[in-house]
Amino acid sequence: MTVIISASELADRLAGPRPPVLLDVRYVPGAPPGRPEYEAGHLPGAVFVDLEAELAGPPGAGGRHPLPDVAVFGAAMRRAGVSAGTPVVVYDAGLGWAAARAWWMLRWAGHQDVRVLDGGLVCWGGPLTTEIPAPEAGDFTPVPDSLPLLDADGAAALARDGLLLDARAAERYRGDVEPLDRVGGHIPGAVSAPTAENVGVDGRFLPAETLAARFKALGATAGGTGPEVGVYCGSGVSAAHQLVALEIAGIPAALYAGSWSQWTADPERPVATGPGPS
């Protein structure tokens, strides 16, 4: 099963005998929740999921977007109509980060049939609706740790002995600017791999072979034949987008969910700056 779905394929699936559950995860960092935009127009049948309330826990020592309580996440998915055997498609306004976080959370919690709408809402050419659905409750029960997850020590070890990719913009990696967290820079040994380079000008993911070549140049190889790979970002959201790109390329990888916001919450942890890993 591919990890992404095109707008045309989604339209066909929605018209078919087994339509997927649709989750609208619109979110912009630093902006209010995307519920008003959802209410102004969304894919027919889509249920809004609040990233900060249902796909993340309260900010604190675990970072700005730590993993949510499993019970809270499971309840949100059941409310949206998610069952263990139902296909799920997630989308956001087009950036892809929030949809990828929902994809990763469901996969990490054991759901096997989840895809991201490639390019998001801006690539959807079909009708929108303001009708708020009331789906029948699903039966999904999370089974955590179905995907690999890193803590701070694991991320540090992978930066030394494997390949740790930093999904933030290059200027944040270098430490030139830091608009959100305590200090700028990166985890020593991490390699800069900005998420923006995973997509084309239309916001859709680049072809698998192009992504595979990109990650190979950074030290990751398809099929699990190279070093172990991990990804982090500022708070564990855009890193999920990188994990989608890596999966398209056939490269397994782990998420450091706490990411830079958790790493820098402890002033004892080392910080590197400049264009190189060290």
TIMAR-179070 format. One record per residue (C-alpha): residue in three letters; z, y, x. Coordinates in steps of 0.2 Angstrom, whole numbers, padded with zeros to 4 digits, always signed. Layout:
BEGIN
ALAZYX ...
REM end
This chain:
BEGIN
MET+0000+0000+0000 THR-0005+0017+0007 VAL+0009+0030+0007 ILE-0001+0044+0000 ILE-0012+0046-0016 SER-0026+0058-0019 ALA-0027+0069-0035 SER-0042+0059-0042 GLU-0033+0042-0039 LEU-0017+0049-0047 ALA-0027+0054-0062 ASP-0035+0037-0064 ARG-0017+0029-0063 LEU-0010+0041-0076 ALA-0024+0035-0088 GLY-0021+0017-0084 PRO-0010+0004-0092 ARG+0004+0006-0079 PRO+0006+0024-0075 PRO+0018+0029-0061 VAL+0034+0039-0064 LEU+0031+0057-0058 LEU+0044+0067-0049 ASP+0041+0086-0046 VAL+0051+0091-0031 ARG+0046+0109-0029 TYR+0057+0117-0016 VAL+0055+0132-0004 PRO+0068+0134+0011 GLY+0079+0148+0007 ALA+0072+0151-0010 PRO+0080+0147-0027 PRO+0078+0130-0034 GLY+0060+0126-0041 ARG+0065+0123-0059 PRO+0058+0139-0066 GLU+0041+0135-0058 TYR+0042+0117-0065 GLU+0045+0124-0082 ALA+0031+0136-0081 GLY+0019+0121-0078 HIS+0019+0104-0071 LEU+0010+0087-0072 PRO+0011+0079-0089 GLY+0026+0067-0089 ALA+0034+0074-0072 VAL+0053+0075-0071 PHE+0060+0089-0060 VAL+0071+0083-0046 ASP+0082+0096-0037 LEU+0081+0093-0018 GLU+0098+0102-0014 ALA+0108+0094-0028 GLU+0100+0077-0029 LEU+0091+0073-0013 ALA+0104+0081-0002 GLY+0123+0083-0001 PRO+0133+0099+0001 PRO+0130+0107+0018 GLY+0143+0106+0031 ALA+0147+0096+0047 GLY+0133+0084+0043 GLY+0120+0098+0043 ARG+0111+0109+0030 HIS+0104+0095+0020 PRO+0114+0079+0024 LEU+0110+0063+0014 PRO+0117+0064-0004 ASP+0130+0053-0011 VAL+0121+0037-0015 ALA+0128+0036-0033 VAL+0122+0054-0036 PHE+0105+0050-0030 GLY+0104+0034-0040 ALA+0109+0042-0056 ALA+0096+0056-0053 MET+0082+0043-0051 ARG+0087+0033-0066 ARG+0088+0049-0076 ALA+0070+0052-0071 GLY+0065+0035-0077 VAL+0064+0026-0060 SER+0066+0007-0061 ALA+0065-0005-0047 GLY+0048-0012-0052 THR+0039+0005-0057 PRO+0027+0014-0046 VAL+0033+0032-0041 VAL+0023+0047-0036 VAL+0031+0062-0029 TYR+0024+0080-0027 ASP+0029+0098-0023 ALA+0020+0114-0023 GLY+0009+0110-0008 LEU+0019+0111+0008 GLY+0024+0093+0007 TRP+0041+0093+0014 ALA+0051+0091-0002 ALA+0040+0077-0008 ALA+0041+0068+0008 ARG+0060+0070+0007 ALA+0060+0061-0010 TRP+0048+0048-0004 TRP+0059+0044+0011 MET+0075+0044+0001 LEU+0068+0031-0011 ARG+0061+0021+0003 TRP+0077+0022+0012 ALA+0086+0016-0004 GLY+0075+0001-0006 HIS+0061+0006-0018 GLN+0045-0001-0012 ASP+0031+0008-0022 VAL+0032+0026-0018 ARG+0018+0038-0014 VAL+0016+0056-0010 LEU+0002+0066-0019 ASP-0008+0072-0005 GLY-0010+0091-0004 GLY+0003+0093-0018 LEU+0001+0103-0034 VAL-0012+0114-0027 CYS-0024+0100-0025 TRP-0021+0094-0043 GLY-0036+0098-0053 GLY-0030+0091-0070 PRO-0020+0099-0084 LEU-0003+0105-0083 THR+0010+0106-0096 THR+0026+0115-0101 GLU+0033+0101-0111 ILE+0049+0094-0103 PRO+0049+0075-0105 ALA+0064+0064-0109 PRO+0060+0047-0101 GLU+0069+0031-0105 ALA+0082+0029-0092 GLY+0077+0018-0077 ASP+0087+0004-0069 PHE+0085+0008-0051 THR+0100+0004-0040 PRO+0099+0011-0022 VAL+0100-0002-0008 PRO+0104+0010+0007 ASP+0097+0008+0025 SER+0081+0000+0020 LEU+0073+0012+0032 PRO+0081+0016+0050 LEU+0092+0031+0051 LEU+0099+0039+0066 ASP+0115+0048+0069 ALA+0118+0061+0083 ASP+0122+0048+0096 GLY+0107+0038+0091 ALA+0096+0053+0092 ALA+0102+0057+0110 ALA+0100+0039+0115 LEU+0082+0039+0109 ALA+0078+0055+0117 ARG+0083+0047+0134 ASP+0076+0029+0131 GLY+0063+0031+0118 LEU+0053+0045+0110 LEU+0062+0058+0099 LEU+0050+0070+0090 ASP+0055+0087+0085 ALA+0045+0092+0069 ARG+0050+0111+0069 ALA+0038+0125+0074 ALA+0036+0126+0093 GLU+0044+0143+0094 ARG+0060+0135+0087 TYR+0059+0120+0099 ARG+0057+0132+0114 GLY+0072+0142+0108 ASP+0062+0158+0106 VAL+0069+0161+0089 GLU+0081+0152+0077 PRO+0082+0159+0060 LEU+0093+0146+0052 ASP+0105+0137+0064 ARG+0118+0142+0076 VAL+0108+0142+0092 GLY+0090+0139+0097 GLY+0082+0126+0107 HIS+0080+0107+0106 ILE+0089+0090+0109 PRO+0087+0087+0128 GLY+0073+0074+0130 ALA+0065+0078+0113 VAL+0046+0081+0112 SER+0039+0095+0102 ALA+0028+0089+0087 PRO+0026+0102+0074 THR+0024+0096+0056 ALA+0010+0108+0053 GLU-0001+0099+0064 ASN-0001+0084+0053 VAL-0012+0092+0040 GLY-0029+0101+0038 VAL-0032+0118+0031 ASP-0031+0111+0013 GLY-0014+0105+0016 ARG-0019+0087+0015 PHE-0014+0074+0029 LEU-0027+0072+0043 PRO-0036+0055+0043 ALA-0026+0040+0050 GLU-0036+0039+0066 THR-0034+0057+0069 LEU-0015+0056+0067 ALA-0014+0040+0077 ALA-0023+0049+0092 ARG-0011+0064+0090 PHE+0005+0054+0091 LYS-0003+0043+0105 ALA-0005+0059+0115 LEU+0014+0062+0112 GLY+0019+0045+0118 ALA+0019+0035+0101 THR+0008+0020+0098 ALA+0003+0011+0082 GLY+0010-0006+0078 GLY+0027-0004+0086 THR+0020-0008+0103 GLY+0026+0008+0111 PRO+0044+0015+0113 GLU+0055+0017+0098 VAL+0052+0033+0089 GLY+0063+0045+0080 VAL+0061+0062+0071 TYR+0072+0077+0068 CYS+0069+0094+0062 GLY+0081+0108+0056 SER+0089+0099+0042 GLY+0081+0083+0039 VAL+0067+0089+0026 SER+0052+0093+0036 ALA+0055+0078+0047 ALA+0052+0067+0032 HIS+0034+0074+0032 GLN+0032+0069+0050 LEU+0038+0051+0045 VAL+0024+0051+0031 ALA+0011+0055+0044 LEU+0018+0042+0056 GLU+0017+0029+0043 ILE-0001+0034+0039 ALA-0004+0032+0058 GLY+0004+0014+0058 ILE+0019+0020+0068 PRO+0037+0015+0063 ALA+0050+0028+0065 ALA+0068+0033+0061 LEU+0075+0049+0054 TYR+0089+0059+0061 ALA+0094+0066+0045 GLY+0107+0078+0051 SER+0094+0085+0063 TRP+0096+0102+0072 SER+0109+0109+0060 GLN+0121+0095+0063 TRP+0117+0094+0081 THR+0122+0112+0084 ALA+0137+0111+0073 ASP+0146+0103+0088 PRO+0146+0116+0102 GLU+0149+0102+0114 ARG+0132+0094+0112 PRO+0119+0100+0125 VAL+0105+0111+0121 ALA+0088+0112+0130 THR+0076+0127+0129 GLY+0058+0130+0135 PRO+0042+0121+0132 GLY+0047+0105+0140 PRO+0058+0090+0134 SER+0072+0093+0147 
REM end
